Structures are given as structure tokens and as C-alpha cells.
Amino acid sequence: MNTGYELSATPLRARPVKRKTRITIYLDDEVLEQFRSLSEQCGKGYQTLINAALRTRLASARAETLPAA
């Protein structure tokens, strides 16, 4: 039976590396409203802004815990 498809010529696509995880988190309404407002002002998604804020805070926390030279 010939289906007319050449499957061996079809390139296989590798799955992209998973870099994010879906979670459920409870935030204060005021915090969420602020991020949504910032989101509208700058044109980025509010979840992206929350992620960036958390990354910034973690980086500064790491810098605070490094011993002084």
C-alpha cells in the first residue's frame, strides 16, 4: 500500500529545552494590580515582570551573602 508520503524525508524536530514550570501562587491583590498596571505601561506581560522582579531580588540576595574581600 502506497500512501504517497515519504516519511523518511520528514525532519524530526527536537523538543525545546524546558525552561519554565507552571505553578500556582497566591499573591496579594495589591501586588498583582501593581504588576498588571506596570504590564500595561511597558507592554510586557505581568508574569514576565514578576519573574524579572524575583530574579533581581535573588541576585541582590546572593550579593548580600557573599563575603567581603
N, CA, C and O atoms as a MOPAC input file, in Angstrom:
PM7 MOZYME 1SCF
protein

 N      0.84400 1    -1.17300 1     0.00000 1
 C      0.00000 1     0.00000 1     0.00000 1
 C      0.89000 1     1.23600 1     0.00000 1
 O      1.73800 1     1.39500 1     0.87800 1
 N      0.70000 1     2.09900 1    -0.97200 1
 C      1.48300 1     3.31600 1    -1.09000 1
 C      0.60400 1     4.50100 1    -0.69700 1
 O     -0.41400 1     4.76200 1    -1.33900 1
 N      0.99100 1     5.21100 1     0.34700 1
 C      0.19500 1     6.34700 1     0.81600 1
 C      0.59500 1     7.63700 1     0.13300 1
 O     -0.12300 1     8.63300 1     0.21500 1
 N      1.74400 1     7.62900 1    -0.54600 1
 C      2.19000 1     8.84000 1    -1.21700 1
 C      3.02700 1     9.74900 1    -0.32300 1
 O      3.43800 1    10.82800 1    -0.74900 1
 N      3.27800 1     9.32900 1     0.89300 1
 C      4.08500 1    10.12400 1     1.82200 1
 C      5.43600 1     9.46900 1     2.01000 1
 O      5.52600 1     8.25600 1     2.20000 1
 N      6.47100 1    10.25900 1     1.95800 1
 C      7.81600 1     9.77400 1     2.22100 1
 C      8.18500 1    10.19000 1     3.63800 1
 O      8.63700 1    11.31300 1     3.86200 1
 N      7.99500 1     9.29800 1     4.58100 1
 C      8.21200 1     9.63400 1     5.98200 1
 C      9.68700 1     9.78000 1     6.33500 1
 O     10.03100 1    10.53500 1     7.24400 1
 N     10.56000 1     9.07100 1     5.63400 1
 C     11.97800 1     9.15000 1     5.97300 1
 C     12.55700 1    10.52200 1     5.63400 1
 O     13.59200 1    10.89700 1     6.18500 1
 N     11.92600 1    11.26700 1     4.75500 1
 C     12.41800 1    12.58500 1     4.38600 1
 C     11.91600 1    13.67300 1     5.32200 1
 O     12.36500 1    14.81600 1     5.23800 1
 N     10.99000 1    13.33300 1     6.21400 1
 C     10.44700 1    14.31000 1     7.14900 1
 C     11.44700 1    14.54900 1     8.27200 1
 O     11.80200 1    13.61700 1     8.99300 1
 N     11.90600 1    15.79800 1     8.42800 1
 C     12.87800 1    16.05600 1     9.50300 1
 C     12.20800 1    15.93700 1    10.87000 1
 O     11.08500 1    16.40100 1    11.06800 1
 N     12.90600 1    15.31900 1    11.79300 1
 C     12.39600 1    15.20100 1    13.15300 1
 C     12.81600 1    16.43700 1    13.92600 1
 O     13.97900 1    16.83800 1    13.88800 1
 N     11.88600 1    17.02400 1    14.61200 1
 C     12.18900 1    18.21400 1    15.40500 1
 C     12.43700 1    17.81600 1    16.84200 1
 O     11.65700 1    17.07600 1    17.44000 1
 N     13.51600 1    18.30600 1    17.38100 1
 C     13.80500 1    18.04900 1    18.78100 1
 C     12.91400 1    18.93900 1    19.64000 1
 O     12.59100 1    20.06500 1    19.26200 1
 N     12.53300 1    18.43100 1    20.77000 1
 C     11.73300 1    19.23700 1    21.69700 1
 C     12.60900 1    20.33700 1    22.27300 1
 O     13.77500 1    20.10200 1    22.58700 1
 N     12.05600 1    21.53300 1    22.41300 1
 C     12.84300 1    22.60800 1    23.01400 1
 C     13.11900 1    22.30700 1    24.49200 1
 O     12.34700 1    21.61700 1    25.15800 1
 N     14.22700 1    22.83800 1    24.98000 1
 C     14.57900 1    22.64100 1    26.37300 1
 C     13.55000 1    23.34600 1    27.24400 1
 O     13.22200 1    24.51200 1    27.02400 1
 N     13.05400 1    22.62800 1    28.22400 1
 C     12.05500 1    23.19000 1    29.12700 1
 C     12.75300 1    24.15000 1    30.08300 1
 O     13.66100 1    23.75300 1    30.81400 1
 N     12.33100 1    25.41000 1    30.07700 1
 C     12.98100 1    26.40500 1    30.90600 1
 C     12.05100 1    27.00800 1    31.95100 1
 O     12.50300 1    27.76100 1    32.81400 1
 N     10.77400 1    26.69300 1    31.88900 1
 C      9.82100 1    27.26300 1    32.83100 1
 C      8.89800 1    26.16900 1    33.33900 1
 O      8.66000 1    25.16700 1    32.66500 1
 N      8.39100 1    26.38200 1    34.53300 1
 C      7.48300 1    25.43000 1    35.16300 1
 C      6.20900 1    26.15100 1    35.56100 1
 O      6.24900 1    27.23600 1    36.14200 1
 N      5.08800 1    25.54100 1    35.24500 1
 C      3.79400 1    26.10700 1    35.62400 1
 C      3.54600 1    25.81200 1    37.09200 1
 O      3.67000 1    24.67200 1    37.53800 1
 N      3.19000 1    26.86300 1    37.84700 1
 C      2.88800 1    26.71300 1    39.26600 1
 C      1.63300 1    27.50700 1    39.60000 1
 O      1.14000 1    28.29000 1    38.78800 1
 N      1.13700 1    27.29500 1    40.78700 1
 C      0.05500 1    28.11600 1    41.32100 1
 C      0.63300 1    28.87200 1    42.50300 1
 O      1.27200 1    28.28000 1    43.37300 1
 N      0.41300 1    30.17500 1    42.53700 1
 C      0.95300 1    31.00300 1    43.60500 1
 C     -0.11900 1    32.00300 1    44.02500 1
 O     -0.85400 1    32.52800 1    43.18800 1
 N     -0.19900 1    32.25800 1    45.30700 1
 C     -1.13100 1    33.24800 1    45.82200 1
 C     -0.37100 1    34.53900 1    46.08100 1
 O      0.61300 1    34.54700 1    46.82100 1
 N     -0.82400 1    35.63100 1    45.47200 1
 C     -0.22900 1    36.95200 1    45.65700 1
 C     -1.28500 1    37.88900 1    46.21500 1
 O     -2.47900 1    37.71100 1    45.97500 1
 N     -0.83900 1    38.87900 1    46.95500 1
 C     -1.77000 1    39.90100 1    47.43000 1
 C     -2.39300 1    40.59900 1    46.23300 1
 O     -1.73500 1    40.81000 1    45.21400 1
 N     -3.66400 1    40.95500 1    46.36000 1
 C     -4.35900 1    41.64100 1    45.26600 1
 C     -3.63400 1    42.91600 1    44.85300 1
 O     -3.54800 1    43.23300 1    43.66700 1
 N     -3.11300 1    43.64800 1    45.83900 1
 C     -2.43100 1    44.91000 1    45.54900 1
 C     -1.16100 1    44.67300 1    44.72800 1
 O     -0.84400 1    45.44400 1    43.82200 1
 N     -0.44800 1    43.61000 1    45.05400 1
 C      0.77700 1    43.28200 1    44.31800 1
 C      0.43700 1    42.94700 1    42.87100 1
 O      1.08200 1    43.43600 1    41.94300 1
 N     -0.56800 1    42.12100 1    42.68900 1
 C     -0.97100 1    41.72000 1    41.34300 1
 C     -1.47000 1    42.92300 1    40.54100 1
 O     -1.16400 1    43.04600 1    39.35500 1
 N     -2.22800 1    43.79900 1    41.17400 1
 C     -2.71500 1    45.00400 1    40.48500 1
 C     -1.55000 1    45.87200 1    40.02700 1
 O     -1.57600 1    46.41300 1    38.92100 1
 N     -0.52600 1    46.00800 1    40.87100 1
 C      0.64200 1    46.81600 1    40.50700 1
 C      1.36600 1    46.21900 1    39.30300 1
 O      1.73700 1    46.94700 1    38.38300 1
 N      1.56700 1    44.90700 1    39.30200 1
 C      2.25200 1    44.27100 1    38.17800 1
 C      1.42100 1    44.34700 1    36.89900 1
 O      1.97100 1    44.52100 1    35.81100 1
 N      0.11600 1    44.22000 1    37.02200 1
 C     -0.73500 1    44.34500 1    35.82700 1
 C     -0.71900 1    45.76700 1    35.29100 1
 O     -0.74200 1    45.97200 1    34.07700 1
 N     -0.68000 1    46.74800 1    36.17900 1
 C     -0.59800 1    48.14200 1    35.76900 1
 C      0.74100 1    48.40900 1    35.07100 1
 O      0.78300 1    49.04300 1    34.01600 1
 N      1.82800 1    47.92100 1    35.66800 1
 C      3.14600 1    48.05800 1    35.03400 1
 C      3.16900 1    47.37700 1    33.67100 1
 O      3.77800 1    47.87300 1    32.72400 1
 N      2.49900 1    46.24200 1    33.58900 1
 C      2.43500 1    45.48700 1    32.34400 1
 C      1.80300 1    46.31400 1    31.22700 1
 O      2.30000 1    46.32300 1    30.10100 1
 N      0.71900 1    46.99900 1    31.53500 1
 C      0.04700 1    47.83600 1    30.53900 1
 C      0.92000 1    49.01000 1    30.12200 1
 O      0.90700 1    49.41600 1    28.96000 1
 N      1.68500 1    49.56000 1    31.07400 1
 C      2.53800 1    50.71200 1    30.78500 1
 C      3.72100 1    50.35200 1    29.89400 1
 O      4.06500 1    51.10100 1    28.97900 1
 N      4.34500 1    49.20100 1    30.16300 1
 C      5.56600 1    48.87100 1    29.41900 1
 C      5.34200 1    47.88100 1    28.27800 1
 O      6.23700 1    47.68600 1    27.45500 1
 N      4.18300 1    47.26000 1    28.21200 1
 C      3.88300 1    46.36500 1    27.09900 1
 C      4.41800 1    44.95300 1    27.25300 1
 O      4.41400 1    44.18100 1    26.29500 1
 N      4.87800 1    44.60600 1    28.45100 1
 C      5.32900 1    43.23900 1    28.71300 1
 C      4.27500 1    42.55900 1    29.57900 1
 O      3.49100 1    43.22700 1    30.25200 1
 N      4.26100 1    41.24600 1    29.55900 1
 C      3.30700 1    40.50600 1    30.36300 1
 C      3.59800 1    40.63600 1    31.84700 1
 O      4.75500 1    40.73800 1    32.25400 1
 N      2.54000 1    40.63100 1    32.65600 1
 C      2.73000 1    40.79600 1    34.09700 1
 C      3.48900 1    39.63000 1    34.70600 1
 O      4.22600 1    39.81900 1    35.67400 1
 N      3.32800 1    38.43200 1    34.16600 1
 C      4.06900 1    37.28800 1    34.68900 1
 C      5.55600 1    37.43000 1    34.38200 1
 O      6.40100 1    37.03300 1    35.18500 1
 N      5.87200 1    37.99100 1    33.23300 1
 C      7.26200 1    38.25900 1    32.87400 1
 C      7.86900 1    39.26300 1    33.84400 1
 O      9.02000 1    39.11300 1    34.25500 1
 N      7.10900 1    40.28100 1    34.20900 1
 C      7.58600 1    41.28900 1    35.14700 1
 C      7.78600 1    40.69900 1    36.54200 1
 O      8.76000 1    41.02800 1    37.21900 1
 N      6.88200 1    39.84100 1    36.97100 1
 C      7.03100 1    39.18600 1    38.27400 1
 C      8.29200 1    38.33200 1    38.27300 1
 O      9.05600 1    38.35200 1    39.23900 1
 N      8.51500 1    37.58700 1    37.20300 1
 C      9.69900 1    36.74400 1    37.08600 1
 C     10.97000 1    37.59800 1    37.15200 1
 O     11.93100 1    37.23300 1    37.83000 1
 N     10.97400 1    38.73400 1    36.44500 1
 C     12.13800 1    39.62300 1    36.44700 1
 C     12.37900 1    40.19500 1    37.84300 1
 O     13.52700 1    40.29700 1    38.27800 1
 N     11.31900 1    40.56500 1    38.54500 1
 C     11.45900 1    41.10800 1    39.89700 1
 C     12.04000 1    40.05600 1    40.84200 1
 O     12.89000 1    40.36800 1    41.67500 1
 N     11.58600 1    38.82700 1    40.71200 1
 C     12.11500 1    37.75500 1    41.55100 1
 C     13.58200 1    37.48200 1    41.24600 1
 O     14.37900 1    37.26700 1    42.15900 1
 N     13.94000 1    37.49100 1    39.96300 1
 C     15.34800 1    37.29300 1    39.57700 1
 C     16.23300 1    38.39800 1    40.15200 1
 O     17.32200 1    38.12600 1    40.65800 1
 N     15.76600 1    39.63900 1    40.07300 1
 C     16.52800 1    40.77400 1    40.60200 1
 C     16.72500 1    40.62200 1    42.10200 1
 O     17.82100 1    40.83900 1    42.61800 1
 N     15.66300 1    40.25100 1    42.79600 1
 C     15.75200 1    40.08000 1    44.25100 1
 C     16.69400 1    38.95200 1    44.61800 1
 O     17.46700 1    39.08400 1    45.56700 1
 N     16.65000 1    37.85000 1    43.89500 1
 C     17.54600 1    36.73100 1    44.17800 1
 C     19.00600 1    37.11500 1    43.93200 1
 O     19.89200 1    36.71900 1    44.69000 1
 N     19.25200 1    37.87900 1    42.87900 1
 C     20.61600 1    38.31400 1    42.57600 1
 C     21.14700 1    39.22800 1    43.68300 1
 O     22.30600 1    39.11600 1    44.08100 1
 N     20.30300 1    40.12700 1    44.17600 1
 C     20.76000 1    41.02400 1    45.24100 1
 C     20.94200 1    40.25500 1    46.54900 1
 O     21.82900 1    40.58800 1    47.33500 1
 N     20.13100 1    39.24600 1    46.79400 1
 C     20.28800 1    38.42800 1    47.99300 1
 C     21.59900 1    37.65800 1    47.93700 1
 O     22.27700 1    37.50700 1    48.95300 1
 N     21.95800 1    37.17000 1    46.75400 1
 C     23.23100 1    36.47200 1    46.58600 1
 C     24.40300 1    37.41200 1    46.84700 1
 O     25.38100 1    37.03600 1    47.49300 1
 N     24.29600 1    38.63800 1    46.33800 1
 C     25.36200 1    39.61600 1    46.52500 1
 C     25.51100 1    39.99000 1    48.00700 1
 O     26.62200 1    40.25600 1    48.46600 1
 N     24.41100 1    40.01000 1    48.75000 1
 C     24.45700 1    40.33000 1    50.17300 1
 C     25.13000 1    39.23100 1    50.98200 1
 O     25.73500 1    39.50200 1    52.01900 1
 N     25.02800 1    38.00100 1    50.51600 1
 C     25.57800 1    36.87400 1    51.28500 1
 C     27.03100 1    36.57300 1    50.93400 1
 O     27.67100 1    35.77300 1    51.61800 1
 N     27.56700 1    37.19400 1    49.88500 1
 C     28.98000 1    36.97800 1    49.53200 1
 C     29.86600 1    37.63900 1    50.57700 1
 O     29.58900 1    38.75400 1    51.01900 1
 N     30.92700 1    36.95100 1    50.97000 1
 C     31.82800 1    37.54500 1    51.95800 1
 C     32.60200 1    38.71700 1    51.36200 1
 O     32.97900 1    38.69600 1    50.19000 1
 N     32.83100 1    39.72500 1    52.17400 1
 C     33.58500 1    40.90200 1    51.72600 1
 C     35.05400 1    40.53000 1    51.56300 1
 O     35.60100 1    39.76600 1    52.35800 1
 N     35.68000 1    41.07000 1    50.53700 1
 C     37.09200 1    40.74100 1    50.27300 1
 C     38.02700 1    41.59000 1    51.07900 1
 O     39.24400 1    41.44000 1    50.97300 1

